[in-house]
């Protein structure tokens, strides 16, 4: 989840965008109502930069015209082609955040700090994983160990490094 300047033509808006992998929408129960979701092929080397935008952005920037599909937006100066629209109003990475664009990890450079690929201190990740509820005690133990390992590797007292999980039922 990152702040971004979303530009359409001469109109700019400060908003939030998420860097996600294919299947993110299915994992969190987000649907794409117009166009398509991000696909694994969108993260392949050489794939064109594409984005899914929020219904609010579609409404405010394109008047909900279907011609928005295939149109170009710019996120922090990088051009993306719109492939879908999602009614999702918030982020699953940060409660209460209004997200207006989702892009593939292949184009994370447009949103993340310059050193995110090479400097571990510049990385922040949320990960969503499906698991059997019977494994919850073991997962809690492993999360506590991973948190201790992070604290030992990166002892900066001002950083909050932790691994945890929250159970959430998602209809499949």
Beta strands, then each sheet from edge to edge (+ up, - down):
strand 1: 2-8
strand 2: 11-20
strand 3: 32-35
strand 4: 50-54
strand 5: 72-75
strand 6: 78-86
strand 7: 99-104
sheet 1: 3+ 6- 4- 7+ 2+ 1- 5+
end
